[in-house]
């Protein structure tokens, strides 16, 4: 009976080495995930008139509004500034997550939060 070679993974030593590498990568990814979850991301809009902070778990943790930007006759502008700051903070968080994960496993950072 012929011995099957599964694309170079048939040898016991090779398989053990592959498993160790996979476990190491998994540990690195878990550590990176924890660091990202513990981080915070701040963004501003309106030249710093509105500032927001998000946790690494994408929760809004702080909103700071300069009183000068509060105009009761133009609430829409304030809403737009808040929305712009939140969206920028979300972009920063996603960029940090993508960068961190792609350093550990190139090509896997953009897997929609799978890792």
N, CA, C and O atoms as a GROMACS GRO file, in nm:
protein
  460
    1UNK      N    1   0.086  -0.118   0.000
    1UNK     CA    2   0.000   0.000   0.000
    1UNK      C    3   0.090   0.124   0.000
    1UNK      O    4   0.185   0.130   0.077
    2UNK      N    5   0.061   0.220  -0.084
    2UNK     CA    6   0.143   0.341  -0.096
    2UNK      C    7   0.114   0.436   0.019
    2UNK      O    8   0.001   0.450   0.065
    3UNK      N    9   0.219   0.499   0.063
    3UNK     CA   10   0.206   0.599   0.171
    3UNK      C   11   0.159   0.731   0.111
    3UNK      O   12   0.215   0.779   0.013
    4UNK      N   13   0.057   0.789   0.170
    4UNK     CA   14   0.004   0.915   0.118
    4UNK      C   15   0.084   1.031   0.173
    4UNK      O   16   0.123   1.033   0.290
    5UNK      N   17   0.108   1.127   0.087
    5UNK     CA   18   0.176   1.249   0.128
    5UNK      C   19   0.077   1.363   0.112
    5UNK      O   20   0.040   1.396  -0.001
    6UNK      N   21   0.035   1.422   0.219
    6UNK     CA   22  -0.067   1.526   0.217
    6UNK      C   23  -0.004   1.663   0.197
    6UNK      O   24  -0.002   1.745   0.289
    7UNK      N   25   0.048   1.686   0.078
    7UNK     CA   26   0.103   1.818   0.047
    7UNK      C   27   0.217   1.858   0.138
    7UNK      O   28   0.229   1.975   0.174
    8UNK      N   29   0.300   1.763   0.176
    8UNK     CA   30   0.414   1.796   0.261
    8UNK      C   31   0.381   1.791   0.410
    8UNK      O   32   0.469   1.816   0.492
    9UNK      N   33   0.258   1.759   0.445
    9UNK     CA   34   0.218   1.755   0.586
    9UNK      C   35   0.211   1.612   0.639
    9UNK      O   36   0.161   1.588   0.749
   10UNK      N   37   0.261   1.515   0.561
   10UNK     CA   38   0.248   1.377   0.601
   10UNK      C   39   0.342   1.335   0.712
   10UNK      O   40   0.308   1.246   0.790
   11UNK      N   41   0.457   1.397   0.722
   11UNK     CA   42   0.555   1.357   0.823
   11UNK      C   43   0.513   1.399   0.962
   11UNK      O   44   0.461   1.509   0.981
   12UNK      N   45   0.535   1.311   1.060
   12UNK     CA   46   0.497   1.341   1.197
   12UNK      C   47   0.567   1.464   1.251
   12UNK      O   48   0.504   1.548   1.317
   13UNK      N   49   0.698   1.477   1.223
   13UNK     CA   50   0.773   1.593   1.273
   13UNK      C   51   0.721   1.722   1.209
   13UNK      O   52   0.708   1.824   1.276
   14UNK      N   53   0.693   1.715   1.081
   14UNK     CA   54   0.641   1.834   1.013
   14UNK      C   55   0.505   1.875   1.068
   14UNK      O   56   0.476   1.993   1.084
   15UNK      N   57   0.422   1.776   1.098
   15UNK     CA   58   0.289   1.804   1.151
   15UNK      C   59   0.299   1.864   1.291
   15UNK      O   60   0.225   1.957   1.324
   16UNK      N   61   0.390   1.813   1.373
   16UNK     CA   62   0.409   1.866   1.507
   16UNK      C   63   0.459   2.010   1.501
   16UNK      O   64   0.415   2.096   1.577
   17UNK      N   65   0.551   2.035   1.409
   17UNK     CA   66   0.603   2.171   1.394
   17UNK      C   67   0.492   2.265   1.347
   17UNK      O   68   0.481   2.378   1.394
   18UNK      N   69   0.412   2.218   1.254
   18UNK     CA   70   0.300   2.299   1.206
   18UNK      C   71   0.201   2.329   1.318
   18UNK      O   72   0.151   2.440   1.328
   19UNK      N   73   0.174   2.231   1.401
   19UNK     CA   74   0.082   2.250   1.514
   19UNK      C   75   0.139   2.350   1.614
   19UNK      O   76   0.066   2.435   1.666
   20UNK      N   77   0.270   2.341   1.642
   20UNK     CA   78   0.332   2.437   1.734
   20UNK      C   79   0.324   2.578   1.678
   20UNK      O   80   0.296   2.673   1.752
   21UNK      N   81   0.349   2.593   1.549
   21UNK     CA   82   0.340   2.724   1.486
   21UNK      C   83   0.197   2.778   1.493
   21UNK      O   84   0.176   2.896   1.519
   22UNK      N   85   0.099   2.692   1.470
   22UNK     CA   86  -0.041   2.734   1.476
   22UNK      C   87  -0.079   2.776   1.617
   22UNK      O   88  -0.150   2.875   1.636
   23UNK      N   89  -0.032   2.702   1.717
   23UNK     CA   90  -0.062   2.737   1.856
   23UNK      C   91   0.004   2.869   1.894
   23UNK      O   92  -0.055   2.951   1.964
   24UNK      N   93   0.127   2.889   1.848
   24UNK     CA   94   0.198   3.015   1.875
   24UNK      C   95   0.124   3.132   1.811
   24UNK      O   96   0.107   3.237   1.874
   25UNK      N   97   0.079   3.114   1.687
   25UNK     CA   98   0.006   3.220   1.618
   25UNK      C   99  -0.125   3.248   1.690
   25UNK      O  100  -0.164   3.364   1.704
   26UNK      N  101  -0.193   3.145   1.734
   26UNK     CA  102  -0.319   3.163   1.806
   26UNK      C  103  -0.297   3.241   1.935
   26UNK      O  104  -0.375   3.330   1.968
   27UNK      N  105  -0.190   3.209   2.008
   27UNK     CA  106  -0.158   3.281   2.131
   27UNK      C  107  -0.126   3.428   2.101
   27UNK      O  108  -0.172   3.517   2.172
   28UNK      N  109  -0.048   3.452   1.997
   28UNK     CA  110  -0.015   3.589   1.959
   28UNK      C  111  -0.141   3.667   1.921
   28UNK      O  112  -0.154   3.784   1.956
   29UNK      N  113  -0.231   3.602   1.851
   29UNK     CA  114  -0.354   3.669   1.810
   29UNK      C  115  -0.442   3.700   1.931
   29UNK      O  116  -0.504   3.806   1.936
   30UNK      N  117  -0.447   3.609   2.028
   30UNK     CA  118  -0.526   3.634   2.148
   30UNK      C  119  -0.467   3.750   2.228
   30UNK      O  120  -0.541   3.834   2.280
   31UNK      N  121  -0.333   3.755   2.238
   31UNK     CA  122  -0.267   3.865   2.309
   31UNK      C  123  -0.293   3.998   2.238
   31UNK      O  124  -0.321   4.098   2.303
   32UNK      N  125  -0.282   3.997   2.106
   32UNK     CA  126  -0.307   4.119   2.029
   32UNK      C  127  -0.452   4.164   2.044
   32UNK      O  128  -0.479   4.283   2.059
   33UNK      N  129  -0.544   4.068   2.041
   33UNK     CA  130  -0.687   4.100   2.058
   33UNK      C  131  -0.712   4.165   2.192
   33UNK      O  132  -0.788   4.261   2.202
   34UNK      N  133  -0.649   4.112   2.297
   34UNK     CA  134  -0.667   4.167   2.431
   34UNK      C  135  -0.613   4.311   2.437
   34UNK      O  136  -0.678   4.398   2.494
   35UNK      N  137  -0.497   4.335   2.378
   35UNK     CA  138  -0.440   4.470   2.377
   35UNK      C  139  -0.531   4.566   2.302
   35UNK      O  140  -0.553   4.679   2.345
   36UNK      N  141  -0.584   4.520   2.188
   36UNK     CA  142  -0.674   4.605   2.110
   36UNK      C  143  -0.802   4.635   2.187
   36UNK      O  144  -0.852   4.747   2.182
   37UNK      N  145  -0.855   4.535   2.257
   37UNK     CA  146  -0.977   4.556   2.335
   37UNK      C  147  -0.955   4.654   2.450
   37UNK      O  148  -1.047   4.724   2.490
   38UNK      N  149  -0.833   4.658   2.503
   38UNK     CA  150  -0.802   4.746   2.616
   38UNK      C  151  -0.763   4.887   2.572
   38UNK      O  152  -0.756   4.978   2.655
   39UNK      N  153  -0.738   4.906   2.445
   39UNK     CA  154  -0.696   5.036   2.394
   39UNK      C  155  -0.814   5.132   2.385
   39UNK      O  156  -0.930   5.091   2.393
   40UNK      N  157  -0.783   5.260   2.368
   40UNK     CA  158  -0.888   5.358   2.342
   40UNK      C  159  -0.846   5.442   2.222
   40UNK      O  160  -0.727   5.457   2.194
   41UNK      N  161  -0.944   5.495   2.153
   41UNK     CA  162  -0.922   5.568   2.029
   41UNK      C  163  -0.996   5.700   2.038
   41UNK      O  164  -1.117   5.704   2.061
   42UNK      N  165  -0.922   5.808   2.019
   42UNK     CA  166  -0.981   5.941   2.028
   42UNK      C  167  -0.976   6.007   1.892
   42UNK      O  168  -0.880   5.991   1.816
   43UNK      N  169  -1.079   6.081   1.864
   43UNK     CA  170  -1.084   6.158   1.739
   43UNK      C  171  -1.157   6.288   1.767
   43UNK      O  172  -1.239   6.299   1.858
   44UNK      N  173  -1.125   6.388   1.685
   44UNK     CA  174  -1.189   6.518   1.700
   44UNK      C  175  -1.246   6.563   1.566
   44UNK      O  176  -1.212   6.509   1.461
   45UNK      N  177  -1.332   6.662   1.573
   45UNK     CA  178  -1.384   6.726   1.453
   45UNK      C  179  -1.405   6.873   1.484
   45UNK      O  180  -1.400   6.914   1.600
   46UNK      N  181  -1.428   6.950   1.380
   46UNK     CA  182  -1.451   7.093   1.400
   46UNK      C  183  -1.329   7.162   1.460
   46UNK      O  184  -1.342   7.253   1.541
   47UNK      N  185  -1.211   7.119   1.418
   47UNK     CA  186  -1.090   7.180   1.470
   47UNK      C  187  -1.071   7.158   1.619
   47UNK      O  188  -1.014   7.242   1.688
   48UNK      N  189  -1.118   7.045   1.668
   48UNK     CA  190  -1.104   7.011   1.810
   48UNK      C  191  -1.222   7.055   1.894
   48UNK      O  192  -1.219   7.039   2.016
   49UNK      N  193  -1.325   7.109   1.834
   49UNK     CA  194  -1.442   7.155   1.909
   49UNK      C  195  -1.523   7.038   1.965
   49UNK      O  196  -1.589   7.051   2.069
   50UNK      N  197  -1.518   6.924   1.897
   50UNK     CA  198  -1.586   6.804   1.943
   50UNK      C  199  -1.482   6.692   1.948
   50UNK      O  200  -1.408   6.671   1.852
   51UNK      N  201  -1.477   6.623   2.060
   51UNK     CA  202  -1.384   6.513   2.079
   51UNK      C  203  -1.460   6.392   2.132
   51UNK      O  204  -1.546   6.405   2.219
   52UNK      N  205  -1.428   6.275   2.077
   52UNK     CA  206  -1.491   6.152   2.125
   52UNK      C  207  -1.383   6.048   2.152
   52UNK      O  208  -1.276   6.050   2.091
   53UNK      N  209  -1.413   5.958   2.243
   53UNK     CA  210  -1.323   5.848   2.274
   53UNK      C  211  -1.403   5.718   2.269
   53UNK      O  212  -1.511   5.707   2.326
   54UNK      N  213  -1.345   5.620   2.199
   54UNK     CA  214  -1.406   5.487   2.190
   54UNK      C  215  -1.314   5.387   2.256
   54UNK      O  216  -1.192   5.402   2.254
   55UNK      N  217  -1.373   5.285   2.316
   55UNK     CA  218  -1.293   5.175   2.368
   55UNK      C  219  -1.258   5.083   2.252
   55UNK      O  220  -1.314   5.093   2.143
   56UNK      N  221  -1.164   4.993   2.277
   56UNK     CA  222  -1.127   4.895   2.177
   56UNK      C  223  -1.240   4.798   2.146
   56UNK      O  224  -1.233   4.722   2.050
   57UNK      N  225  -1.343   4.801   2.228
   57UNK     CA  226  -1.461   4.717   2.204
   57UNK      C  227  -1.571   4.796   2.134
   57UNK      O  228  -1.687   4.755   2.130
   58UNK      N  229  -1.531   4.911   2.079
   58UNK     CA  230  -1.619   4.997   1.998
   58UNK      C  231  -1.736   5.055   2.078
   58UNK      O  232  -1.847   5.069   2.027
   59UNK      N  233  -1.708   5.088   2.204
   59UNK     CA  234  -1.809   5.154   2.286
   59UNK      C  235  -1.767   5.299   2.304
   59UNK      O  236  -1.651   5.328   2.334
   60UNK      N  237  -1.861   5.389   2.287
   60UNK     CA  238  -1.836   5.531   2.308
   60UNK      C  239  -1.818   5.553   2.458
   60UNK      O  240  -1.909   5.526   2.536
   61UNK      N  241  -1.700   5.602   2.498
   61UNK     CA  242  -1.673   5.619   2.640
   61UNK      C  243  -1.667   5.765   2.683
   61UNK      O  244  -1.677   5.794   2.802
   62UNK      N  245  -1.650   5.857   2.589
   62UNK     CA  246  -1.646   5.999   2.626
   62UNK      C  247  -1.680   6.086   2.506
   62UNK      O  248  -1.645   6.055   2.392
   63UNK      N  249  -1.750   6.194   2.535
   63UNK     CA  250  -1.781   6.297   2.436
   63UNK      C  251  -1.753   6.431   2.503
   63UNK      O  252  -1.806   6.459   2.611
   64UNK      N  253  -1.671   6.512   2.439
   64UNK     CA  254  -1.642   6.645   2.491
   64UNK      C  255  -1.681   6.746   2.384
   64UNK      O  256  -1.640   6.735   2.269
   65UNK      N  257  -1.760   6.845   2.424
   65UNK     CA  258  -1.806   6.948   2.330
   65UNK      C  259  -1.768   7.084   2.385
   65UNK      O  260  -1.803   7.119   2.498
   66UNK      N  261  -1.695   7.159   2.305
   66UNK     CA  262  -1.658   7.295   2.343
   66UNK      C  263  -1.785   7.379   2.344
   66UNK      O  264  -1.860   7.378   2.246
   67UNK      N  265  -1.812   7.451   2.452
   67UNK     CA  266  -1.935   7.531   2.461
   67UNK      C  267  -1.952   7.630   2.346
   67UNK      O  268  -2.065   7.668   2.313
   68UNK      N  269  -1.843   7.673   2.286
   68UNK     CA  270  -1.852   7.768   2.175
   68UNK      C  271  -1.925   7.711   2.053
   68UNK      O  272  -1.981   7.786   1.973
   69UNK      N  273  -1.924   7.579   2.039
   69UNK     CA  274  -1.987   7.518   1.923
   69UNK      C  275  -2.136   7.492   1.945
   69UNK      O  276  -2.207   7.455   1.851
   70UNK      N  277  -2.183   7.511   2.065
   70UNK     CA  278  -2.324   7.487   2.095
   70UNK      C  279  -2.406   7.610   2.056
   70UNK      O  280  -2.401   7.714   2.121
   71UNK      N  281  -2.480   7.594   1.949
   71UNK     CA  282  -2.567   7.700   1.899
   71UNK      C  283  -2.708   7.643   1.890
   71UNK      O  284  -2.735   7.559   1.804
   72UNK      N  285  -2.798   7.687   1.978
   72UNK     CA  286  -2.933   7.630   1.978
   72UNK      C  287  -3.004   7.646   1.844
   72UNK      O  288  -3.099   7.572   1.815
   73UNK      N  289  -2.960   7.740   1.764
   73UNK     CA  290  -3.023   7.761   1.633
   73UNK      C  291  -2.961   7.673   1.524
   73UNK      O  292  -3.011   7.671   1.411
   74UNK      N  293  -2.853   7.600   1.557
   74UNK     CA  294  -2.787   7.516   1.456
   74UNK      C  295  -2.746   7.382   1.517
   74UNK      O  296  -2.628   7.347   1.519
   75UNK      N  297  -2.843   7.308   1.564
   75UNK     CA  298  -2.818   7.177   1.624
   75UNK      C  299  -2.763   7.080   1.521
   75UNK      O  300  -2.684   6.991   1.554
   76UNK      N  301  -2.803   7.096   1.394
   76UNK     CA  302  -2.754   7.006   1.289
   76UNK      C  303  -2.603   7.008   1.278
   76UNK      O  304  -2.542   6.903   1.258
   77UNK      N  305  -2.540   7.124   1.291
   77UNK     CA  306  -2.395   7.134   1.281
   77UNK      C  307  -2.331   7.053   1.395
   77UNK      O  308  -2.234   6.981   1.372
   78UNK      N  309  -2.383   7.066   1.515
   78UNK     CA  310  -2.329   6.992   1.628
   78UNK      C  311  -2.346   6.841   1.606
   78UNK      O  312  -2.255   6.763   1.635
   79UNK      N  313  -2.459   6.801   1.557
   79UNK     CA  314  -2.482   6.659   1.528
   79UNK      C  315  -2.382   6.608   1.424
   79UNK      O  316  -2.327   6.499   1.438
   80UNK      N  317  -2.359   6.688   1.321
   80UNK     CA  318  -2.263   6.650   1.216
   80UNK      C  319  -2.122   6.638   1.273
   80UNK      O  320  -2.048   6.546   1.235
   81UNK      N  321  -2.083   6.729   1.362
   81UNK     CA  322  -1.950   6.725   1.422
   81UNK      C  323  -1.933   6.600   1.508
   81UNK      O  324  -1.828   6.536   1.505
   82UNK      N  325  -2.035   6.567   1.583
   82UNK     CA  326  -2.029   6.446   1.667
   82UNK      C  327  -2.019   6.322   1.579
   82UNK      O  328  -1.938   6.234   1.605
   83UNK      N  329  -2.102   6.316   1.476
   83UNK     CA  330  -2.099   6.202   1.386
   83UNK      C  331  -1.963   6.189   1.318
   83UNK      O  332  -1.911   6.078   1.306
   84UNK      N  333  -1.906   6.298   1.275
   84UNK     CA  334  -1.775   6.294   1.209
   84UNK      C  335  -1.668   6.245   1.304
   84UNK      O  336  -1.583   6.165   1.265
   85UNK      N  337  -1.670   6.291   1.427
   85UNK     CA  338  -1.570   6.248   1.525
   85UNK      C  339  -1.585   6.100   1.557
   85UNK      O  340  -1.485   6.028   1.565
   86UNK      N  341  -1.707   6.053   1.577
   86UNK     CA  342  -1.730   5.911   1.608
   86UNK      C  343  -1.685   5.824   1.490
   86UNK      O  344  -1.618   5.723   1.510
   87UNK      N  345  -1.720   5.863   1.370
   87UNK     CA  346  -1.679   5.784   1.253
   87UNK      C  347  -1.527   5.781   1.239
   87UNK      O  348  -1.472   5.677   1.201
   88UNK      N  349  -1.459   5.889   1.268
   88UNK     CA  350  -1.313   5.892   1.261
   88UNK      C  351  -1.253   5.800   1.368
   88UNK      O  352  -1.157   5.728   1.340
   89UNK      N  353  -1.307   5.801   1.488
   89UNK     CA  354  -1.258   5.713   1.594
   89UNK      C  355  -1.280   5.566   1.556
   89UNK      O  356  -1.194   5.482   1.581
   90UNK      N  357  -1.394   5.535   1.497
   90UNK     CA  358  -1.420   5.399   1.451
   90UNK      C  359  -1.321   5.358   1.343
   90UNK      O  360  -1.274   5.244   1.341
   91UNK      N  361  -1.289   5.450   1.253
   91UNK     CA  362  -1.192   5.422   1.147
   91UNK      C  363  -1.055   5.393   1.208
   91UNK      O  364  -0.986   5.301   1.165
   92UNK      N  365  -1.015   5.473   1.307
   92UNK     CA  366  -0.886   5.452   1.373
   92UNK      C  367  -0.880   5.316   1.441
   92UNK      O  368  -0.778   5.246   1.432
   93UNK      N  369  -0.987   5.278   1.508
   93UNK     CA  370  -0.991   5.148   1.576
   93UNK      C  371  -0.980   5.035   1.475
   93UNK      O  372  -0.904   4.940   1.496
   94UNK      N  373  -1.054   5.044   1.367
   94UNK     CA  374  -1.051   4.939   1.265
   94UNK      C  375  -0.913   4.930   1.200
   94UNK      O  376  -0.864   4.821   1.172
   95UNK      N  377  -0.853   5.044   1.176
   95UNK     CA  378  -0.719   5.047   1.116
   95UNK      C  379  -0.616   4.984   1.211
   95UNK      O  380  -0.530   4.908   1.166
   96UNK      N  381  -0.624   5.014   1.339
   96UNK     CA  382  -0.532   4.956   1.437
   96UNK      C  383  -0.550   4.805   1.445
   96UNK      O  384  -0.453   4.730   1.452
   97UNK      N  385  -0.675   4.760   1.444
   97UNK     CA  386  -0.705   4.616   1.451
   97UNK      C  387  -0.651   4.546   1.326
   97UNK      O  388  -0.587   4.441   1.336
   98UNK      N  389  -0.676   4.602   1.210
   98UNK     CA  390  -0.629   4.545   1.083
   98UNK      C  391  -0.477   4.536   1.082
   98UNK      O  392  -0.421   4.433   1.045
   99UNK      N  393  -0.411   4.642   1.123
   99UNK     CA  394  -0.265   4.647   1.124
   99UNK      C  395  -0.208   4.543   1.220
   99UNK      O  396  -0.113   4.473   1.187
  100UNK      N  397  -0.264   4.535   1.338
  100UNK     CA  398  -0.215   4.441   1.439
  100UNK      C  399  -0.231   4.297   1.394
  100UNK      O  400  -0.139   4.217   1.406
  101UNK      N  401  -0.346   4.264   1.342
  101UNK     CA  402  -0.372   4.126   1.301
  101UNK      C  403  -0.290   4.088   1.178
  101UNK      O  404  -0.245   3.974   1.166
  102UNK      N  405  -0.270   4.181   1.086
  102UNK     CA  406  -0.196   4.148   0.965
  102UNK      C  407  -0.047   4.130   0.994
  102UNK      O  408   0.022   4.062   0.917
  103UNK      N  409   0.004   4.188   1.104
  103UNK     CA  410   0.143   4.163   1.142
  103UNK      C  411   0.160   4.020   1.191
  103UNK      O  412   0.265   3.959   1.170
  104UNK      N  413   0.058   3.967   1.255
  104UNK     CA  414   0.065   3.830   1.309
  104UNK      C  415   0.039   3.728   1.199
  104UNK      O  416   0.113   3.631   1.184
  105UNK      N  417  -0.065   3.752   1.122
  105UNK     CA  418  -0.104   3.658   1.017
  105UNK      C  419  -0.138   3.739   0.892
  105UNK      O  420  -0.253   3.775   0.871
  106UNK      N  421  -0.037   3.769   0.809
  106UNK     CA  422  -0.062   3.850   0.689
  106UNK      C  423  -0.179   3.795   0.607
  106UNK      O  424  -0.190   3.675   0.583
  107UNK      N  425  -0.265   3.886   0.567
  107UNK     CA  426  -0.380   3.848   0.487
  107UNK      C  427  -0.501   3.809   0.569
  107UNK      O  428  -0.608   3.787   0.512
  108UNK      N  429  -0.488   3.800   0.702
  108UNK     CA  430  -0.600   3.756   0.784
  108UNK      C  431  -0.662   3.870   0.863
  108UNK      O  432  -0.766   3.850   0.925
  109UNK      N  433  -0.602   3.987   0.863
  109UNK     CA  434  -0.654   4.097   0.943
  109UNK      C  435  -0.789   4.145   0.898
  109UNK      O  436  -0.866   4.199   0.978
  110UNK      N  437  -0.820   4.127   0.771
  110UNK     CA  438  -0.947   4.178   0.720
  110UNK      C  439  -1.056   4.075   0.714
  110UNK      O  440  -1.141   4.079   0.625
  111UNK      N  441  -1.057   3.982   0.807
  111UNK     CA  442  -1.155   3.876   0.802
  111UNK      C  443  -1.279   3.908   0.885
  111UNK      O  444  -1.340   3.818   0.942
  112UNK      N  445  -1.315   4.035   0.891
  112UNK     CA  446  -1.441   4.074   0.952
  112UNK      C  447  -1.453   4.038   1.098
  112UNK      O  448  -1.560   3.998   1.143
  113UNK      N  449  -1.344   4.052   1.174
  113UNK     CA  450  -1.352   4.025   1.316
  113UNK      C  451  -1.342   3.878   1.352
  113UNK      O  452  -1.358   3.841   1.468
  114UNK      N  453  -1.314   3.793   1.251
  114UNK     CA  454  -1.300   3.651   1.278
  114UNK      C  455  -1.185   3.627   1.374
  114UNK      O  456  -1.190   3.537   1.457
  115UNK      N  457  -1.081   3.709   1.360
  115UNK     CA  458  -0.964   3.694   1.448
  115UNK      C  459  -0.951   3.815   1.532
  115UNK      O  460  -0.859   3.824   1.613
   0.00000   0.00000   0.00000
